[in-house]
Amino acid sequence: MKKIAFLFVAVFFSLSACGPRETWDYLVLGGATQEYATKFPEAYAGFIEKDQRVVVEMNYYTGYSPGWILDQMDASQNLRDLIVNADIITFDWDAGSTSAADYRFLQGTCGGNDNQDCLRADYQEARVKWVAMLDKLIALRSGDTSGMRQIILGSWPFPEHYPDATREQMTVMLEYFQEMSVFLMVEAEKRGIEYVKIFDGECLHEKPPPEGWTNGLVLTEEGDKVVLEALKKIEYEK
């Protein structure tokens, strides 16, 4: 693992262009969002290649819940190797982890006097598994969190994903999701992990992102640029 040290442009162009370039490994880990709903990982890899004068090799391990990844870190030597050898990891919490509870809530079968028992239970389980996954990731990397970037999704996909939900139902589901987002950021900060909020500020939860940044459940090219700029900002503000 190599600690990313981003360079000023003047220094960057002073480096020799001769000889083979060093190779960095980039692991895209977590839910399906990073692979199918956005192209920012490829753009981030391209930025690192130019800025650091390296070749970035990308590995995708996406479409999986934190619980499944947690199990695979014990079962799969391939995943352990990817984690240990990665110079860059971007990872997100898979909101699909609680979608079963969301649908039960919408159907009125979630349980409890307020029809929210399953939401409480599933989000609590999600928090436990997330912390366990984070700690095992860090342990595999011998405590080194450099190069790890956590993606905070924000709630912009909810109205698209649940188009038949009433305003009252959507308000309840968003409250749980927003609380989870805060939890993710707090746990990242505890461990010294940098995080990026997709569409920060009001667009994280309070209102939809500007038109042109999303197309249904995917980010447009303009939306990808917003995420990339946020990632670049992390590096240059250190």
N, C-alpha and C positions, 0 to 999 in steps of 0.2 A: 504494500500500500504506500502511496506517495501523498504527502500533504500538498494540496493544491496551493500554489503561490502565484497568483496572477500578476503579470508584469505590466509596467507602463509601456506605451507604444514605442517610445524611443529605445528602450532596452530590447524590446521584442525584435525590432528591425536590426539591431546591432548583432544579433546572434548569427552564427554561421549557418548558411543554407545547405552546406555540404554534409554528406554522410547520411546514414540511415536514421530515421526518426524513432524516438522511443515510443513504445506502445503502452497506452493506458486502457484498462478494462473498465467499462461502464455497465453496471447492472441496473436494469429497469425492473423494479420489484413491486408487487402488490396487486391491486385490482386491475380491471381491464381498461380503466380510463386512460392510462398513459400509453397504451398500445393502440386502442381503437377510437378514442374520442379526441385525441390531440396528437400533434406532431412535434411538440416542443422538445421531447428527448433527442430527436435527430438534430434539431436546431441547436440545442445545448451542446451536443457532441461536436457539431461543426464549429461552434464558437470556441470550445476548448482546444480543438485541433489548431485553429488559427492563432489563438492567444498564447498557447503553450508550445507550439511547434511540435506536436506529437501526433501520432495516429491513434484514434479512439476506436476500440472494438466494442460493439454493443451486444449485450446479452439480455433478452427479455425473459422474465419469469413472472408473467402477469396473468390476470384473470382469477386470482386466488384470494381467499379470505385470510386474515391474520391467523386464525386457528389452523387452517390447512398448511400455511407456510410454517407455522410453529412445529407442526408434526413432521413436515418434510425436512426441517433442519436436523431432525434426529434420523430420519429414514434415508435421506438422499445425500450421498457423498458429493454428487454433482452440484447440488445447491450449496452445500457447505464450501466447496471449492470456489464457486462463483462469489460468495460473500467474502471469503478470506482474501481473495485475490483482487477484488474490485477496488479501483482507485476512486471511482465515483459511484454512488448509489442514489437514485431518486426513488422514493417510495411513497405510497399513499394508503390511506385507510379505505377499504372497499365498503362503500355504503350499502352494497348489496348484502352485507352481513346481517342487516336488520330488516331487509325488505319483506321477509315472511311476516314479521310482526307488524310492519306497516299495512300489509294487505289484510291481516286479521283485524287490525284496528278499523280499517275502512269498511270491513264487512260487519263490524259490531260484535266480533267474537273474541276480542282481546282479553276479556275477563276483568273482574273488579267492578266496583260501583261506578267508576268513571270510564270503563272500557279501555284502560291503559296498562293493565297488569303485564301483558306480554311485552309492551314497549319498555317498561321498566326493567323487566327480566333480561330481555335481549340486549339492551344497551349496557346493562351492568356486566353481562357476560362479555360483550364486545370490549369493554374497558379492561377487564381482567386479561383477556387474550392479547390485546394490544400491548399492554405493559410487558407481558411475558415474552412476546415476540421481539419487542425492542431490546430487552435485556439479553436475550439469547443472541440477537444480531451483534450487539456490542461485545458480548463475551467471545463470540467466534472471531471478532476482529481485535481481540486482546485489549479491549477498552478504547480503541482508536475510532473516534467519530468523525475525523476529518474526511471530507469528501461525501459525507452523508447529507442528503437534502430531502426533507420531508415536505410533501405537497399537501396543503390544506385545500380541499376541494371547494368548499363553500356550497351553498344550497341552491344555486341557480338551476340545477337540473330537476329539482323536485316538481315544479309545476308541469314540466314536460313529461316527467315519468308517471305522474299521478294526475292526469287531466280531468278525471271525474271526481276528484276530491272536492268537498265543499270548502268554503273559506275557513270555517271553524275547524274542520279536520286538518286542513293544511297548516293552520296555525299551531295545532298541537304537535304534529309531526316535525315541524320546523323547530319548535322549542327543544325537542329531544336532540335533533341534529346539531343545533347551535351549541347546546351544552357539550355535546361530544367533540365539536370542533375546538372549543376552549380547552377541554381535557387533553386533546392531542397536542395542542401548543404548549400547555403547561408541562406535560411529560417530556416533550422534546427539549424544552429549556432546562429542565432538571438534569438532562443527560448531555447537554452541550451540543445538541443537534440543531443545525440551522433549518429553518422552515420557510416556505414560500406560500403565501395565501393567493390562490387563484382569484383574480379580480378583487383586490383588497378594498378596504373602505366600505362604503355603503353597498357596493356591488357584491360583497362577500355573502351577506344575508338579507340586508334590508330592502334591496330593490334589484331588479334584473340588470345584468350588465348591458352596456350600450349596444344598440342594434349593430350588427355586423361582427360582433365578437363571438357569437355562438350561432349555431344552426341546429336547432333541436337539442339533442343530447351530445353534440360534438362541438369542439372549438373550431372556429374558422382560422384561416391564416393570420388574420389580424389578432384574434384571441391568443393564438400560439405566441405571437410576438410579445404580447403583454406578459405572458408567463416567462418567456426567455429574458426579457428585460429585468424582471424581478429577480431571477436567478443570477444574472450578471451583477445586479446591484449588491447582492450579498457578498460577492467576491471582492468588489472594489471598495466596499465600506469597511472591510476588516481592518 
